[in-house]
């Protein structure tokens, strides 16, 4: 690929993506995406989108703290703080949302919630070394997930258990560890033991249909080079499959997550050809309005379904995608900006 031509196309793609994301920002500074039975997300997705946009701006030599859109999102997040953050302001706080928001805050050098965030995330650590999304304690105290929900304790106790949602989850664990790393906390051996199953066997996550999002978080989380290579080899196999795009195995979100993984390793120059072709294919998937098609496929099992029972209870899993294309677009933006920073 002609590097100059490729970088020019990448910069145009980045500008279009930024314009789309800024255009879709809500008046209160949040972004909204996904639509579950509990409504759309704003706190969790604002953390994820804000983090990706802030990092992309840094790769381009801009200060995110001087960006009006980022500052509006920053104010929304600060005004939304409880003991952490949740899927939305209607739902109790959870570890994954709080970790995503924390990463956004630290990308802006905002450490004002450091002690509260560390305490909250660590409270979700499980005996197996992983981190759960929700805690029984929080759910029990609130008598459910909805804040201000008028349900009696007796009615709540009759409902299904939350065993599935209160167990350790791989993506949640990675996000929590990545957030804690920003506060100088080191990954412990028990965390690695918990993650070893997915590192060695390339298994799927509880909350996500495609594997590359989990792989990306793992690569960013791990420090051991051999463990990273174990994850990277699975991504390379997908990108070397010429028919992967045709079979939709490498949709925009899955592709961006895989490319971000390759760009996150020290020896990413060894994969320059694969990365460059992948980036150009990703740019070709971009819509005229700057977005990419919704392709972040989240799966939400019934709350009592644990990880080991997922395959036998597929009828009890609800699937959702980022209907506003913001989750996918922000990750594509970050990935392409990182590519320009490294190879530009």
C-alpha positions in Angstrom: 0.0 0.0 0.0 1.2 3.5 -0.8 1.8 5.0 2.7 1.1 8.6 1.8 -2.2 7.7 0.0 -3.1 5.4 2.9 -2.4 8.0 5.6 -4.4 10.6 3.6 -7.4 8.3 3.4 -7.0 7.5 7.1 -7.0 11.2 8.1 -10.1 11.8 6.1 -11.8 8.8 7.7 -10.8 10.1 11.2 -12.3 13.6 10.5 -15.5 12.1 9.3 -15.7 9.8 12.3 -15.1 12.7 14.7 -17.7 14.8 13.0 -20.3 12.0 13.3 -19.5 11.3 17.0 -19.7 15.0 17.9 -22.9 15.5 16.0 -24.5 12.6 17.9 -23.7 14.0 21.4 -26.6 14.7 23.6 -27.3 18.2 25.0 -26.3 17.0 28.5 -22.9 15.9 27.2 -23.6 12.2 27.1 -23.7 9.7 24.2 -26.3 7.0 24.1 -26.2 3.6 22.5 -27.6 0.1 22.7 -31.3 -0.5 23.6 -32.2 -3.1 26.1 -35.4 -3.7 28.0 -34.0 -1.2 30.6 -33.6 1.5 27.9 -30.5 3.0 26.3 -27.1 3.3 27.9 -25.6 6.7 28.6 -23.0 6.4 31.5 -21.3 3.2 30.3 -21.2 4.2 26.6 -20.1 7.7 27.4 -17.1 6.3 29.2 -16.2 4.0 26.4 -16.8 6.5 23.6 -15.1 9.4 25.5 -12.0 7.2 26.2 -11.7 6.3 22.5 -12.1 9.8 21.3 -9.7 11.2 23.9 -7.0 8.7 22.9 -7.6 9.4 19.2 -7.1 13.1 19.7 -3.9 12.5 21.6 -2.6 10.3 18.7 -3.3 13.3 16.4 -1.4 15.7 18.7 -4.4 17.4 20.1 -5.2 17.9 23.8 -8.6 16.3 24.6 -8.9 18.7 27.6 -9.3 21.5 25.1 -12.0 19.8 23.1 -15.5 21.1 23.7 -17.2 17.8 23.1 -14.9 15.9 25.4 -15.3 18.5 28.1 -19.1 18.3 27.9 -18.9 14.5 28.3 -16.5 15.0 31.2 -19.0 17.3 33.0 -21.8 14.7 32.4 -19.7 11.9 33.9 -18.7 14.0 36.9 -22.4 15.0 37.5 -23.4 11.3 37.2 -21.2 9.9 39.9 -22.8 7.9 42.7 -20.5 5.3 44.3 -19.4 4.5 40.7 -21.3 4.5 37.3 -23.8 2.2 35.7 -25.3 1.2 32.3 -27.4 4.4 32.7 -28.6 6.7 35.5 -31.6 4.4 36.0 -29.6 1.3 36.8 -27.4 0.6 39.8 -23.7 1.0 39.4 -21.5 -1.9 38.1 -17.8 -2.7 37.8 -17.6 -2.7 34.0 -19.2 0.7 33.5 -17.2 2.2 36.3 -13.9 0.8 34.8 -14.8 2.3 31.4 -15.6 5.7 32.9 -12.4 5.5 35.0 -10.3 5.0 31.8 -12.0 8.0 30.3 -11.2 10.1 33.3 -7.6 9.1 33.6 -7.1 9.8 29.9 -7.9 13.4 30.8 -5.6 13.3 33.8 -8.6 13.5 36.1 -7.8 11.4 39.3 -10.3 13.2 41.5 -12.3 9.9 42.0 -9.3 7.7 42.5 -10.0 6.4 46.0 -13.7 5.8 45.4 -13.1 4.0 42.0 -10.4 1.8 43.5 -12.6 0.9 46.4 -15.6 0.2 44.2 -13.7 -1.9 41.6 -11.9 -4.0 44.3 -15.2 -4.7 46.0 -16.1 -6.7 42.8 -13.1 -9.0 42.9 -14.1 -12.7 43.2 -12.3 -15.6 44.9 -11.3 -17.0 41.4 -9.3 -13.9 40.7 -11.9 -12.4 38.2 -14.2 -9.5 38.6 -18.0 -9.6 38.6 -20.3 -7.1 36.9 -22.7 -6.7 39.7 -22.5 -7.5 43.4 -25.3 -9.2 45.3 -24.9 -6.7 48.1 -25.8 -3.8 45.8 -28.7 -5.6 44.2 -30.0 -6.8 47.5 -29.8 -3.3 49.1 -31.7 -1.8 46.1 -34.1 -4.8 45.8 -33.2 -5.1 42.1 -31.3 -3.3 39.3 -33.6 -0.3 38.8 -33.0 2.7 41.0 -36.2 4.0 42.8 -38.0 0.8 41.7 -41.0 0.2 43.9 -40.7 -3.5 44.8 -41.0 -5.1 48.1 -38.2 -7.2 49.5 -40.5 -10.2 49.4 -41.3 -9.8 45.7 -37.6 -9.4 44.9 -36.6 -12.5 46.7 -39.1 -14.5 44.7 -37.5 -13.4 41.4 -34.8 -15.3 39.5 -31.3 -15.2 41.1 -28.5 -13.0 39.7 -25.9 -15.7 39.9 -24.9 -15.2 36.2 -24.5 -11.5 36.5 -22.7 -11.7 39.8 -20.1 -14.1 38.7 -16.6 -13.3 37.2 -16.6 -12.2 33.6 -13.6 -12.0 31.3 -14.1 -8.6 29.6 -15.2 -7.1 33.0 -12.0 -8.5 34.6 -9.8 -7.0 31.8 -11.5 -3.6 32.0 -11.2 -3.5 35.8 -7.5 -4.5 35.6 -6.8 -1.9 32.9 -8.5 0.8 35.0 -6.5 -0.2 38.1 -3.3 -0.1 36.1 -3.8 3.6 35.6 -3.7 3.9 39.4 -0.4 2.0 39.5 -1.9 -1.3 40.6 -0.2 -4.4 39.3 -2.0 -7.4 37.9 -1.7 -10.2 40.4 -1.0 -13.9 39.8 -4.5 -14.9 40.7 -5.9 -12.6 38.0 -3.6 -14.3 35.4 -4.8 -17.7 36.6 -8.4 -16.7 36.1 -7.6 -15.3 32.6 -5.4 -18.3 31.6 -8.4 -20.3 30.3 -9.2 -17.6 27.7 -5.5 -17.0 26.9 -4.9 -20.7 26.2 -8.2 -21.8 24.8 -9.5 -18.6 23.0 -12.9 -19.0 24.5 -15.7 -16.4 24.2 -16.9 -13.9 26.8 -20.2 -13.9 28.8 -21.4 -10.5 27.5 -20.0 -10.4 23.9 -20.7 -12.4 20.8 -17.5 -11.8 18.9 -14.1 -12.6 20.3 -11.9 -9.7 19.2 -13.2 -7.3 21.8 -12.1 -9.7 24.6 -8.8 -10.3 22.8 -8.1 -6.6 22.5 -8.7 -6.1 26.2 -6.5 -9.1 27.1 -3.6 -7.7 25.0 -3.9 -4.3 26.6 -4.1 -6.0 30.1 -1.3 -8.5 29.9 2.4 -7.7 30.3 3.8 -11.2 29.5 4.9 -11.2 25.8 4.3 -14.9 25.3 0.7 -14.6 26.6 0.1 -11.7 24.3 1.4 -13.8 21.3 -1.0 -16.5 22.2 -3.9 -14.1 21.8 -2.4 -12.4 18.7 -2.1 -15.6 16.8 -5.8 -16.1 16.8 -6.3 -12.6 15.5 -3.8 -13.1 12.7 -5.5 -16.2 11.6 -8.7 -14.2 11.0 -7.0 -11.4 9.1 -5.1 -13.8 6.9 -8.4 -15.4 5.9 -9.2 -13.6 2.7 -12.9 -14.5 2.9 -13.4 -13.3 6.5 -15.0 -10.0 5.5 -17.3 -11.7 3.1 -18.5 -14.0 5.8 -18.9 -11.1 8.2 -16.5 -12.6 10.6 -14.6 -9.4 10.4 -17.3 -6.8 10.7 -16.3 -3.2 11.6 -16.3 -3.6 15.4 -14.6 -7.0 15.4 -12.1 -5.9 12.8 -11.2 -2.6 14.7 -10.8 -4.6 17.9 -8.5 -7.1 16.2 -6.4 -4.3 14.6 -6.2 -2.4 17.8 -4.8 -5.6 19.4 -2.1 -5.9 16.7 -1.2 -2.2 17.1 -0.9 -2.6 20.9 2.1 -5.0 20.9 5.7 -3.8 20.8 6.5 -5.8 17.7 3.5 -4.5 15.7 5.9 -3.5 12.9 6.2 -7.2 12.2 2.5 -7.2 11.3 2.7 -4.0 9.2 1.3 -5.6 6.0 -1.6 -7.3 7.7 -2.4 -4.1 9.7 -2.3 -1.8 6.6 -4.6 -4.1 4.6 -6.9 -4.4 7.6 -7.0 -0.6 8.1 -7.8 0.0 4.4 -10.6 -2.6 4.5 -12.0 -0.9 7.6 -12.0 2.5 5.9 -13.9 1.0 3.0 -16.6 -0.1 5.4 -17.2 3.5 6.6 -20.4 5.1 5.7 -20.7 8.5 4.0 -21.8 10.2 7.2 -18.6 9.1 9.0 -20.1 6.2 11.0 -19.7 2.4 10.6 -22.6 0.0 10.6 -23.6 -1.1 14.1 -21.6 -4.3 14.7 -20.8 -4.3 18.4 -22.9 -7.4 19.3 -23.6 -7.6 23.0 -25.4 -10.7 24.4 -27.4 -10.5 27.6 -28.1 -13.9 29.2 -31.0 -14.2 31.7 -29.5 -13.1 35.0 -29.5 -16.6 36.5 -27.6 -18.2 33.6 -24.0 -18.7 34.5 -21.1 -18.9 31.9 -21.0 -22.7 32.0 -24.7 -22.9 31.0 -24.7 -20.4 28.1 -24.4 -23.0 25.3 -27.4 -24.9 26.6 -29.6 -21.9 27.2 -29.3 -19.9 24.0 -33.0 -19.2 24.0 -32.5 -17.2 27.2 -30.0 -14.8 25.7 -31.0 -11.4 24.3 -28.8 -9.9 21.6 -28.3 -6.2 21.1 -26.2 -4.0 18.9 -25.1 -0.4 19.1 -28.1 1.1 17.3 -26.6 4.6 17.1 -23.3 3.2 15.7 -21.3 5.2 18.3 -19.8 2.2 20.1 -18.5 0.8 16.8 -17.5 4.2 15.3 -15.5 5.3 18.3 -13.5 2.1 18.4 -12.8 2.4 14.6 -11.8 6.0 15.1 -9.3 5.0 17.9 -7.8 2.2 15.9 -7.3 4.2 12.7 -5.8 7.1 14.7 -3.4 4.7 16.4 -2.4 3.4 13.1 -1.6 6.9 11.8 0.4 7.6 15.0 2.5 4.5 14.6 2.8 4.1 10.8 2.2 7.7 9.7 
